[in-house]
């Protein structure tokens, strides 16, 4: 089966371009099929995907905007028609050079481990922390679901009560109107609180994803102590030290517990 990366995009062509440029630099990208789902016919976004020449691309465009929730499910559904492991990207997530290498390692190592639900290469824990060089190859198991550059196996997707059949309520979208109708607080909360059950994720200690989506998003609420969503995003989401700052390739990935048993990042 194909190696597949599903991706959601909407109306942010410059963010999309930057994500695609980071994907171009990923080791092993030529062996993948990228399956973008554009939520509405935004030609400037579609053009970014049409210009890709470094991997196979299967472009999908919704005739009208469906909203982030339903578009995400459509992207995952198409991905799992093509592969038994799907990585999901969004249009505001930059990737490190070894992003795919990390997923390939975890895909094989944990595919038969029923205690593991998903693999997440990215996070925004402790965004101001500076990591030691030896921490860049480490991962750990956590009772959570993180939605930054994550992947899942088809048996978890197709399981009874799983996200193939049980998904968050979609947004109501028309013209410039965008209303959330969530039952669970978003599809990521659904996965974390319901379908994950008591399973864990594999999470990279040092993030291999940097979220840059401070502008033109649809989920832009922020606490009153911040001046704007951009201010909130900079102080809570944009990681300072991440693997994209380094030319990482051919790492030997290790469980943090093997050498950092007393090191906690919760």
C-alpha positions in Angstrom: 0.0 0.0 0.0 1.0 3.6 -0.5 2.7 5.7 2.1 0.2 8.5 2.6 0.1 12.0 4.0 -3.3 13.5 4.2 -3.5 17.3 4.6 -6.3 19.8 5.2 -6.1 23.4 3.8 -8.5 26.2 3.3 -7.7 29.9 2.5 -4.2 30.5 3.7 -2.0 30.1 0.6 1.2 31.6 2.2 1.0 29.2 5.2 0.3 26.3 2.9 3.3 27.2 0.7 5.6 27.3 3.8 4.3 23.9 5.0 4.8 22.4 1.5 8.4 23.8 1.4 9.1 22.1 4.8 7.6 18.9 3.5 9.9 19.1 0.4 12.9 19.0 2.7 11.8 15.9 4.6 13.9 12.8 4.2 12.1 10.1 2.1 9.3 12.4 0.9 9.6 11.1 -2.7 8.2 7.8 -1.6 4.9 9.3 -0.3 1.5 10.3 -1.8 0.2 13.6 -0.6 -3.6 13.8 -0.4 -4.6 17.4 0.3 -8.3 18.3 0.9 -9.0 21.9 0.1 -12.0 23.2 1.9 -13.6 25.3 -0.8 -12.2 26.2 -4.3 -9.5 28.7 -3.2 -7.4 28.8 -6.4 -4.3 30.3 -4.7 -4.2 27.3 -2.3 -4.9 24.8 -5.0 -2.1 26.2 -7.1 0.4 25.5 -4.3 -0.5 21.8 -4.5 -0.4 21.8 -8.3 3.2 23.0 -8.3 4.5 20.1 -6.2 7.1 18.1 -8.1 8.7 16.1 -5.3 6.1 13.4 -4.6 2.8 12.1 -6.0 -0.2 14.3 -5.3 -3.9 13.5 -5.2 -5.7 16.9 -4.9 -9.2 17.0 -3.6 -11.4 20.1 -3.5 -14.7 20.6 -1.7 -17.1 22.5 -4.0 -18.3 24.5 -1.0 -16.7 25.0 2.4 -17.6 22.2 4.8 -15.7 23.4 7.9 -12.5 22.1 9.5 -14.2 19.1 11.2 -15.8 17.5 8.3 -12.9 18.3 5.9 -10.5 16.5 8.4 -12.7 13.4 8.4 -12.9 13.4 4.6 -9.1 13.6 4.4 -8.6 10.8 6.8 -11.2 8.6 5.1 -9.4 9.1 1.7 -6.0 8.4 3.3 -7.1 5.1 4.7 -8.5 4.0 1.3 -4.9 4.1 0.2 -2.8 3.1 3.2 -2.8 1.2 6.5 -1.1 4.2 8.2 -2.0 7.8 7.6 -0.2 10.9 8.7 -2.4 14.1 9.0 -1.0 17.6 8.4 -2.7 20.9 8.6 -1.9 24.1 6.6 -0.1 25.8 9.4 2.4 23.1 10.6 6.0 23.3 9.6 8.0 20.1 9.7 11.5 19.1 10.6 13.7 17.2 8.1 13.3 14.0 10.0 9.6 14.2 10.5 8.8 11.3 8.2 11.7 9.2 9.6 10.2 9.5 13.1 6.8 8.4 11.8 8.3 5.5 9.8 10.1 4.3 12.9 7.0 4.5 15.1 4.8 3.0 12.4 6.7 -0.2 12.4 7.7 -0.4 16.1 4.2 0.2 17.6 1.8 -1.1 14.9 1.0 -4.3 16.9 1.1 -2.6 20.3 -2.5 -2.3 21.3 -1.7 0.0 24.2 -0.6 2.7 21.6 -3.4 4.7 19.9 -1.5 7.3 17.8 1.9 8.8 17.1 2.4 12.5 17.4 5.6 14.1 16.1 4.7 17.6 17.4 3.5 19.4 20.5 3.7 22.8 22.1 4.6 21.7 25.6 7.0 24.1 27.4 7.4 26.3 24.3 10.3 28.3 25.8 12.4 25.3 26.9 15.8 24.7 25.4 16.6 21.0 24.9 19.9 19.1 25.1 21.2 17.7 21.9 20.8 14.1 23.1 17.1 14.7 23.7 16.3 15.1 20.0 16.2 11.4 19.4 13.9 10.6 22.3 10.2 9.8 22.5 7.9 8.8 25.3 4.4 7.3 25.9 1.7 9.6 27.2 -2.0 9.1 28.1 -3.1 11.9 25.8 -3.8 12.7 22.1 -1.8 15.5 20.4 -2.9 16.8 17.1 0.3 18.2 15.7 1.7 16.1 12.9 0.0 12.9 14.1 -0.4 9.4 12.5 -2.7 6.4 13.1 -3.0 2.8 11.9 -6.0 1.5 10.0 -7.1 -1.0 12.7 -7.5 1.9 15.2 -9.4 3.9 12.5 -11.8 1.1 11.7 -12.3 -0.3 15.2 -15.9 -0.4 16.6 -16.8 3.0 18.1 -13.7 4.5 16.5 -13.3 7.8 14.7 -14.3 6.3 11.3 -17.8 6.0 12.6 -17.8 8.3 15.6 -16.8 11.9 14.8 -17.3 15.4 16.1 -20.4 17.4 15.0 -19.4 19.6 12.0 -19.5 23.3 11.8 -22.2 25.3 10.1 -20.6 27.3 7.2 -22.0 29.6 4.6 -20.6 32.8 3.1 -18.6 34.4 6.0 -20.7 32.6 8.7 -18.8 29.9 10.7 -20.6 28.4 13.7 -19.2 25.6 15.8 -21.7 22.9 16.9 -19.3 20.7 18.9 -20.4 18.1 21.3 -16.9 17.2 22.6 -15.1 20.5 22.2 -13.5 19.5 18.9 -12.5 16.3 17.1 -9.1 16.3 19.0 -11.0 16.3 22.3 -13.2 13.5 21.1 -10.2 11.4 20.3 -8.5 12.3 23.6 -11.4 11.8 25.9 -13.5 9.2 24.2 -12.1 7.1 21.4 -8.5 6.8 22.8 -9.9 5.1 25.8 -7.0 4.2 28.1 -4.4 3.9 25.4 -1.4 6.1 25.0 0.3 8.2 22.2 3.9 8.1 21.2 5.2 11.7 21.5 8.5 13.1 20.4 10.3 14.8 23.3 11.5 17.6 21.1 8.8 18.7 18.7 9.2 18.0 15.0 6.4 20.4 14.2 6.1 24.2 14.6 2.6 25.6 14.4 2.7 29.0 12.6 -1.1 29.6 12.3 -1.5 32.9 14.2 -3.6 34.5 11.5 -6.8 33.8 9.5 -7.7 30.7 11.4 -11.2 29.7 12.4 -10.4 28.8 16.0 -9.0 32.1 17.3 -10.5 32.6 20.8 -8.0 33.7 23.5 -8.1 34.5 27.2 -8.6 38.1 28.3 -5.1 38.5 29.6 -3.8 38.5 26.0 -3.9 41.4 23.6 -4.8 39.3 20.6 -4.8 35.8 19.3 -1.4 36.5 17.7 -0.1 37.4 21.2 -1.6 34.2 22.6 -0.3 32.1 19.8 3.3 33.5 20.2 3.3 32.9 24.0 1.6 29.5 24.1 1.9 27.7 20.8 5.0 28.6 18.8 7.8 26.4 20.1 11.2 28.1 20.3 13.5 25.0 20.2 12.3 22.4 17.8 13.9 19.8 15.5 13.3 22.0 12.4 16.2 24.1 13.6 18.7 21.3 13.0 19.6 19.1 10.0 18.5 15.8 11.6 18.7 12.6 9.6 19.3 9.0 10.4 18.8 9.3 14.1 18.4 6.2 16.3 15.2 6.9 18.1 15.0 5.8 21.7 12.4 5.6 24.5 13.2 8.3 26.9 12.8 5.9 29.8 15.9 4.0 28.7 18.2 6.9 29.7 15.9 9.6 31.1 13.8 7.5 33.5 13.7 10.4 36.1 12.9 13.0 33.5 9.3 14.1 33.3 7.6 16.3 30.7 3.9 16.5 31.7 
